[in-house]
Amino acid sequence: MAASSNAEQTQLQDMEEEDAGMEEREMQSDDDGEEEEEGMGEEDNSDDEEEDSSEDEKENEAEIQRLEEQLSINAFDYNCHVDLIKLLKQEGELVRLRKARQKMSELFPLTEEIWLDWLKDEIRLTEEESNREKVYELFERAVKDYICPEIWLEYAQYSIGGMGSPGGIDMVRSIFERAVTAVGLHMTKGQTVWEAYREFENAILSTVQPPPGKIPSSKEQELLNTQLERIHTLFRRQLSVPLIDMEATYAEYEEWSEHGVPETVMRQYKKALQQLEKCRSFEESLLVAETPKLAEYQSYIDFELKEGDPVRIQMTFERALAENCLVPHMWAKCTTYLDRQLKIKDLVLSTHERAVRNCPWTMGLWKSYLLALERHGADHQIVSDVFEKALNAGFIQATDYVDIWQAYLDYLRRRVDFSKESSKELEELRGAFSRSLDYIKQDVEERFGESGDPSCIIMQIWARIEALHCKNMQKARELWDSIMTKGNAKFGNMWLEYYNLERSCGDPAHCRKALHRAVQCTTDYPEHVCEVLCTFERVEGSLEDWDVAVQKTETRLNRINEQRAKVAEKEANMARQEEDRNDQRRKGKSDKKTQKKVQKRTRFGEKRKAEPDDYQDEWNENSEQAPKRHRGNGDHTTEEHMETEAGLFGRNAPPGFKPKKAPQGAAATAPRQNDDKPELRNDKSSVFISNLAYTLEEPEAKLRTLFEPCGPITQVRPVFGNKGSFKGYGYVQFESLVSVAEALKLDRREMEGRPMFVSPCVDKNKNPDFKVFKYNTSIEKHKIFISGLPFSYTKEQLEEMCKSHGTIKEVRLVTYRSGKPKGLAYVEFADESQASQAVLKLDGIEVEGNKVSVAISNPPRRNMMDKPGSSRLMTDMMPRQAFGSRGRGRTQLSLLPRSLHRQSGPASKVENGSAAERAPAAGVNAAAETKPLSNSDFAKMLLNK
């Protein structure tokens, strides 16, 4: 019975399960039908999305191929590497992505963001325990590039995942210890590493603590005490380090410790708090500053250097370098400190290696690296490999290649034992010298158009080594012959270098021969070379040698003096010709002015009275001219030809003269000029203001308001024309000379849309050679020249664009005299390396749709046509056509009254700048001698007629 009941129960259960299964299948079939209907409706949309995605994939693949081809041409394109990695990650090409990252890491140090992305991707791909070693190797590479707390924290947390393996806990502790050593002193981010370390040890503590109520064994108690001591030690170590929010750590330790905080820990904590207060201002400035915070880090480093804690100094350097990895002078300052102070081999060499990887274009960093390798006894092959990398680094100047070759040759020379007649090291040194000369001649000259070593310094050093150490004067003389054939034979100092070498290692015969050749060839200091020859013969020579030396020196010096006399005569003739041309130009201008007056009086062929303007023009002819103002920067020079403030009434008016009414705006200013007392004027305490708008209203009041902050003003003298209109310039005289310096700082201050020029007030008649600005013709390595900028670009925008590449001293936008921009600018950096870095990073970039060009400022040499007045001079030397002041008119009819017609004859010139034609008087023979007529004579003739 029991068996049958059990069978029935089993059968009932099977039937129930079958019914339930049928219901489920029916429900599932209904759901499938609904889904099928919905899918039919969405099928078209999914097809469109698939087509769009496939097109995007094709575009991305084409872009990936383009980037890979570009990198095959130029593997050092940093931005190209970054773009390729982004695209490959977007497409999910994991294998190609890993290769791209690997290739970039071999050429450049990777940023913190790139490393973290790479590490996280590798961690997801290598979940198996056997592949953890590859991730560990990747972490080891990452922590060597920069000191980054986030990477160390990620490394430690990843190692916790493997602490179940043999020795896993010890490995985690080892990584945490390295992390707190590397970044534990980081004042803002070091606390996270300390806290993660303590959390790990607390987790270990929870595993060794016995359950409540259980008495631990002696071994368990020992493990417990050891773990508690570890946590105590971590608290003490962390509290002795100045870190942000360390008060919370102290409170946590008080709560955690059963016996309170020990007195020694409290003293260390207070000391760390004091250090934190000293550094708080620097940390706050870093928090509010914008990247790259170069100036703030520089101040912080200077502070730490004064404090003198090597560990804190190194940490501050590392923080600065993490955000300014492309600033060569920051790397140079860090490596110099490590070389001179810490002198720890691994630390020093690793920092040098990171420096040249970040800034490979900086020769000074490679040179320091070679010296550091030699200083710490690195293998010769390693030094040679580093030198070869330096040659391929792409320096920006020819002299950089000469300097790096000199550093390497110095290293090879120090390896040679010259006590042996022949050695492998000596042959290697000679081979390196030969290779350096070939490299400079072929590679450097082909790339830069110059050798970078015009004085042949490398050959001079080689000659000294051959003469002094190898006793091979024959080789040394051959080298000096080659030096002289490269254009150095005309320089006296080169011959004296060769003579000194012969004097030290050669013989008197070759010394005499060298000096005789020097006397014949030297052109810069022949007297000095002749004196050295005579001195040598006094000490070494015979009477015959003395006579030959005296004869040669006298002949040479006589020839030199004759050449100098010819040059001086030629220069004097040119100066006289220039003066004659200036006289002719002034007289021609006076003649032209007189001719215009005559035409003005006789324009309509009617009689009229002389107008006051005629007299006024006559007595204002000799008013002094304003100083010529030279302004510029780099390779731009602006000339302004101004009149001075001679005033409206520079001389006494003739009897009966009535001046014209001046415009109402000038009525108040004209008498003011007349009231100025010349005896009160002082040029030394005055400044000259120019480039003001002619339409400037009330210039005296506005100039006084503008310059009053510079100091007490004696008088303001705006200059007006004959009709009372403002001439656009003037003078401001101060009571003190100190105010002049302050006023000059307002130069190029904008006034009503135009840049105002402010310069010293100098009388050009007394000091004709004075110039406010001298044209710079030498290369300005610390300054860059930018062209192609948008006209709307401001000085602030330009400074924002350039400040990430170094410390900016000055930014200048080049404008026209009207104040409108030219699209050009100059940016001056603190040193040459910053300017070079800015050129590399900014040249060719697009700014608001414009592609800008950036180069080191290298103004071209000026020729005669570029000098002030030269174009005008060349124009004056060309033949002129007498077409009148307005050129050839449409009619050639004479408008001169018949009474004034005369036969054409030579015109006589009247002194003092006026000119008149000689005309025959009425009733006098034309052949008779005539006297010059003045303006008054012409007026009388018209009135009498």
HUBELJO-V589788 format. One line per field, one symbol per residue. ss: DSSP state (A for helix, B for strand, O for the rest). psi: psi as a letter, one per 30 degrees, with the letter a starting at -180 (. if undefined). burial: # if it has 9 or more other ideal C-beta (glycine too) atoms within 8 Angstrom, else .. A space follows every 10 residues. Layout:
ss->???
psi->???
burial->???
//
This chain:
ss->OAAAAAAAAA AAAAAAAAAA AAAAAAAAAA AAAAAAAAAA AAAAAAAAAA AAAAAAAAAA AAAAAAAAAA AAAOOOOAAA AAAAAAAAAA AOOAAAAAAA AAAAAAAOOO OAAAAAAAAA AAAAAOOOAA AAAAAAAAAA AAAAAOOOAA AAAAAAAAAA OOOOOOOAAA AAAAAAAAAA AAAOOOOOOA AAAAAAAAAA AAAAAAAAOO OOOOOOOAAA AAAAAAAAAA AAAAAAAAAO OOOOOAAAAA AAAAAAOOOO OOAAAAAAAA AAAAAAAAAA AAAAAAAAOO OOOAAAAAAA AAAAAAAOOA AAAAAAAAAA AAAOOOOAAA AAAAAAAAAA AAOOAAAAAA AAAAAAAAOO OOAAAAAAAA AAAAAOOOOA AAAAAAAAAA AOOOOOOAAA AAAAAAAAAA AAAAAOOOOO OOOAAAAAAA AAAAAAAAAA AAAAAAAAOO OOOOOOAAAA AAAAAAAAOO OOAAAAAAAA AAAAAAAAOO OAAAAAAAAA AAAAAOOAAA AAAAAAAAAA AOOOOAAAAA AAAAAAAAAA OOAAAAAAAA AAAAAAAAAA AAAAAAAAAA AAAAAAAAAA AAAAAAAAAA AAAAAAAAAA AOOOOOOOOO OAAAAAAAAO OOOOBOOOBB BBBOOBBBBB OOBOOOOOOO OOOOOOOOOO OOOAAAAAAA AAAAAOOAAA OOAAABBBBB OOOOOOOOAA AAAAAAAAAA OOBBBBBBBB OOOOOBBBBB BBBBOOOAAA AAAAOOOOBB BOOBBBBBBB OOOOOOOOOO OOOOOOOOBB BBBBBBBOOO OOOOAAAAAA AAAAAOOBBB BBBBBOOOOO BBBBBBBBBO OAAAAAAAAA AAOOOBBOOB BOBBBBBBOO OOOAAAOOOA AAAAAAAOOO OOOOOOOOOO OOOOOOOAAA OOOOOOOOBO OOOOBOOOOO OOOOOOOOOO OOOOAAAAAA AAAAO
psi->eeeeeeeeee eeeeeeeeee eeeeeeeeee eeeeeeeeee fgeeeeeeee eeeeeeeeee eeeeeeeeee ffejfgjeee eeeeeeeeee fgieeeeeee eeeeffelkk leeeeeeeee eeeefifkef gfeeeeeeee eeffeljjee eeeeeeeefe fgfflkgeee eeeeeeeeef eegffjffff eeeeeeeeee eeeeefffkl lkfkklleee eeeeeeeeee eeeeeeeeff kjlkhfeeee eeeeeekfga kleeeeeeee eeeeeeeefe eeeeeeefll kgheeeeeee eeeeeeegje eeeeeeeeee fefhfgjefe eeeeeeeeef dehkeeeeee eeeeefeeif fjeeeeeeee eeeeeghlke eeeeeeeeee fgfilfkefe eeeeeeeeee eeeffkjffk ekleeeeeee eeeeeeeeee edeeeeefgl ffifgheeee eeeeeeeeef hifeeeeeee eeeffggfff kefeeeeeee eeeefbleee eeeeeeeeef fkfeieeeee eeeeeefeef laeeeeeeee eeeeeeeeee eeeeeeeeee eeeeeeeeee eeeeeeeeee eeeeeeeeee egegglkllk lfeeeeeefg egklklkkkk lakcgkkkkk jllahflfif lkllkgkjll klleffefee feeffkjeff kjeegllkkl glkfgkkiee eeeeeefeff lkkelkikkl afggkkfgla kkklfkfefe eeeffgkgkk jhgkkkkkll jkjfefifgk kekkkjglkj fgkkkklglk ffkleeeeee efffgakkek kkkkllfffk lfgllkkkle leeeeeeeee ffkflkjhfk jlkklkjikl kkaefflkfe eeeeeffkkl kiglfgaklf kgkkgkkfff klkklkkkkk lgflklkjkk lkgkkfflkl lkkleeeeee eeee.
burial->.......... .......... .......... .......... .......... ......#..# #.##..##.# #.....#..# #####.###. #....###.# #.###..### .#.####### ###..#.... ##.###.##. ###.###### ########## .##....#.. ##..##.### .######.## ####.###.# ##.##..#.. .........# #.##..##.# ##.####### ###..#..## ..##..#... #...##.##. ###.##..#. .##.##..#. ..##.##### #.###.#... .######### ########## #########. .#....#### ######.### ########## ####.#.#.. .##..##.## #.#.#..#.# #########. ###..#.... ....#####. .##..##.## ...##..... ####.##### #######..# ..#.###.## .###...##. ##.######. ##..##...# ##.######. ##...#..## .###.##..# #...##..## .##..##..# .......... .......#.. #..####..# #########. ##.......# .#.####### #.#..##### ##.##.#### .#.##..#.. ..#...#.#. .#...##.## .###.#.... #...###### ###..#..## .###.##..# #.##.##### ...####### ####....## .###.##.## #..######. ##.#...... ..#.#....# .#####.### ..#....##. ##..####.. #####.#.#. #.######## #.######## ###...#..# .######.#. .........# ..##.#.... ...#...... .....#...# .#.......# ...#####.# .........# ..#.#..##. ###..
//
